[in-house]
């Protein structure tokens, strides 16, 4: 075993000498102090992008900054609205909050189902399971399972939460409640008593979520008649969205090793995952946009989403050169589990010049700025370096891509 070593004053003097020997370090330090990290890293020469697109979905509604819950299902409802428009010619805003509610309830139920598989329930087990199940994370397949089971409603039937909602605080409070409840379950030795307690605690969890997120309607008025969320979904969206396949550009073994950590939280069945090259993915994106459907994608969360430049591109914010740090690309981050911090957006447009994709338009439900209203430009390089998965229509993918 290696011996622990302290930092000595001699070490510090050498660090300082090396730092002072390079004049660019002091310059970077001054720029960051005066301007802040983001502006100090900004390369103005790179920001020549304009919001011009060859293909752009015309019917997309933009996220109101005051309705920013930071839930992942907003990107999913973008696709859902496109499917509804394609099938039924309706242009309605659908409630991502409705999906968020039932996602959390299903995760709580999955937590208890897993917990009750153990005869001896320890504090360590409770902590591990609560961290696994109770997350803000919702991938495309999870959202699809929720909608297939519970249906969907327009936002006027279940409004989005306000910007002061506080998703991180909500999640922490929920984990605290579930952990305390689980300790009560641990005191019960009889399995029948534990099952009975589980139903009681699920009811309490429902009340907890309803107060914070809103109480989802059993039925609502639409076109002068009452309709349930499931009937609304079957009538106006129709399909179970199986035509959209989770697609990745990465090696399957590395991809599944990481992705499987969250793929079986509460779903029935297994998610179909396909592999495709970036060239094939780019072609499928274009074809899907031409047909009027957004492209849901999961990407590594960027260090900054600047509301002024409104561009997602690593070349604009040159953190790595400014701070002299190594760059971890997606193909390195995925197998090493460095790509935990994902977020979800939809591609809703593309600029093509001389048969080459120049930039993508994305809808981002996380933006708080009135100016951009959640619309950003994303460069092809950013897509290649940060994309993890895409929900692509199987009609635009070769059959041999599947596995």
Secondary structure in CASP SS format (residue, H / E / C, confidence):
PFRMAT SS
TARGET T0000
AUTHOR 0000-0000-0000
METHOD secondary structure of the structure
MODEL  1
X C 1.00
X C 1.00
X C 1.00
X C 1.00
X C 1.00
X C 1.00
X C 1.00
X C 1.00
X H 1.00
X H 1.00
X H 1.00
X H 1.00
X H 1.00
X H 1.00
X H 1.00
X H 1.00
X H 1.00
X H 1.00
X H 1.00
X H 1.00
X H 1.00
X C 1.00
X H 1.00
X H 1.00
X H 1.00
X H 1.00
X H 1.00
X H 1.00
X H 1.00
X H 1.00
X H 1.00
X H 1.00
X H 1.00
X H 1.00
X H 1.00
X C 1.00
X H 1.00
X H 1.00
X H 1.00
X H 1.00
X H 1.00
X E 1.00
X C 1.00
X H 1.00
X H 1.00
X H 1.00
X C 1.00
X C 1.00
X C 1.00
X C 1.00
X C 1.00
X C 1.00
X C 1.00
X C 1.00
X E 1.00
X E 1.00
X C 1.00
X C 1.00
X C 1.00
X C 1.00
X C 1.00
X C 1.00
X C 1.00
X C 1.00
X C 1.00
X C 1.00
X C 1.00
X C 1.00
X C 1.00
X C 1.00
X C 1.00
X C 1.00
X H 1.00
X H 1.00
X H 1.00
X H 1.00
X H 1.00
X H 1.00
X H 1.00
X H 1.00
X H 1.00
X H 1.00
X H 1.00
X H 1.00
X H 1.00
X H 1.00
X H 1.00
X H 1.00
X C 1.00
X C 1.00
X C 1.00
X C 1.00
X C 1.00
X E 1.00
X C 1.00
X H 1.00
X H 1.00
X H 1.00
X H 1.00
X H 1.00
X H 1.00
X H 1.00
X H 1.00
X H 1.00
X H 1.00
X H 1.00
X H 1.00
X H 1.00
X H 1.00
X H 1.00
X H 1.00
X H 1.00
X H 1.00
X H 1.00
X H 1.00
X C 1.00
X C 1.00
X C 1.00
X C 1.00
X C 1.00
X C 1.00
X C 1.00
X H 1.00
X H 1.00
X H 1.00
X H 1.00
X H 1.00
X H 1.00
X H 1.00
X H 1.00
X H 1.00
X H 1.00
X H 1.00
X C 1.00
X C 1.00
X C 1.00
X C 1.00
X C 1.00
X C 1.00
X H 1.00
X H 1.00
X H 1.00
X H 1.00
X H 1.00
X H 1.00
X H 1.00
X H 1.00
X H 1.00
X H 1.00
X H 1.00
X C 1.00
X C 1.00
X C 1.00
X E 1.00
X C 1.00
X C 1.00
X C 1.00
X C 1.00
X C 1.00
X C 1.00
X C 1.00
X C 1.00
X C 1.00
X C 1.00
X C 1.00
X C 1.00
X H 1.00
X H 1.00
X H 1.00
X H 1.00
X H 1.00
X H 1.00
X H 1.00
X H 1.00
X H 1.00
X H 1.00
X H 1.00
X H 1.00
X H 1.00
X H 1.00
X H 1.00
X H 1.00
X H 1.00
X H 1.00
X H 1.00
X H 1.00
X H 1.00
X C 1.00
X C 1.00
X C 1.00
X H 1.00
X H 1.00
X H 1.00
X H 1.00
X H 1.00
X H 1.00
X H 1.00
X H 1.00
X H 1.00
X H 1.00
X H 1.00
X H 1.00
X H 1.00
X H 1.00
X H 1.00
X H 1.00
X H 1.00
X H 1.00
X H 1.00
X H 1.00
X H 1.00
X H 1.00
X H 1.00
X C 1.00
X C 1.00
X C 1.00
X C 1.00
X C 1.00
X E 1.00
X E 1.00
X E 1.00
X E 1.00
X C 1.00
X C 1.00
X E 1.00
X E 1.00
X E 1.00
X E 1.00
X H 1.00
X H 1.00
X H 1.00
X H 1.00
X H 1.00
X H 1.00
X H 1.00
X H 1.00
X C 1.00
X C 1.00
X C 1.00
X C 1.00
X C 1.00
X C 1.00
X C 1.00
X E 1.00
X E 1.00
X E 1.00
X E 1.00
X E 1.00
X C 1.00
X C 1.00
X C 1.00
X H 1.00
X H 1.00
X H 1.00
X H 1.00
X H 1.00
X H 1.00
X H 1.00
X H 1.00
X C 1.00
X C 1.00
X C 1.00
X C 1.00
X C 1.00
X C 1.00
X C 1.00
X C 1.00
X C 1.00
X C 1.00
X C 1.00
X C 1.00
X C 1.00
X E 1.00
X E 1.00
X E 1.00
X C 1.00
X C 1.00
X H 1.00
X H 1.00
X H 1.00
X H 1.00
X H 1.00
X H 1.00
X H 1.00
X H 1.00
X H 1.00
X H 1.00
X H 1.00
X H 1.00
X H 1.00
X C 1.00
X C 1.00
X C 1.00
X C 1.00
X E 1.00
X E 1.00
X E 1.00
X E 1.00
X E 1.00
X E 1.00
X C 1.00
X C 1.00
X C 1.00
X C 1.00
X C 1.00
X C 1.00
X C 1.00
X C 1.00
X C 1.00
X C 1.00
X E 1.00
X E 1.00
X C 1.00
X C 1.00
X C 1.00
X C 1.00
X E 1.00
X C 1.00
X H 1.00
X H 1.00
X H 1.00
X H 1.00
X H 1.00
X C 1.00
X C 1.00
X C 1.00
X C 1.00
X C 1.00
X C 1.00
X H 1.00
X H 1.00
X H 1.00
X H 1.00
X C 1.00
X C 1.00
X C 1.00
X C 1.00
X C 1.00
X C 1.00
X C 1.00
X C 1.00
X E 1.00
X E 1.00
X E 1.00
X E 1.00
X E 1.00
X E 1.00
X E 1.00
X E 1.00
X E 1.00
X E 1.00
X E 1.00
X E 1.00
X C 1.00
X C 1.00
X E 1.00
X E 1.00
X E 1.00
X E 1.00
X E 1.00
X E 1.00
X E 1.00
X E 1.00
X C 1.00
X C 1.00
X C 1.00
X C 1.00
X C 1.00
X C 1.00
X C 1.00
X C 1.00
X C 1.00
X C 1.00
X C 1.00
X E 1.00
X E 1.00
X E 1.00
X E 1.00
X C 1.00
X H 1.00
X H 1.00
X H 1.00
X H 1.00
X H 1.00
X H 1.00
X H 1.00
X E 1.00
X E 1.00
X E 1.00
X E 1.00
X E 1.00
X E 1.00
X E 1.00
X H 1.00
X H 1.00
X H 1.00
X C 1.00
X C 1.00
X H 1.00
X H 1.00
X H 1.00
X E 1.00
X C 1.00
END
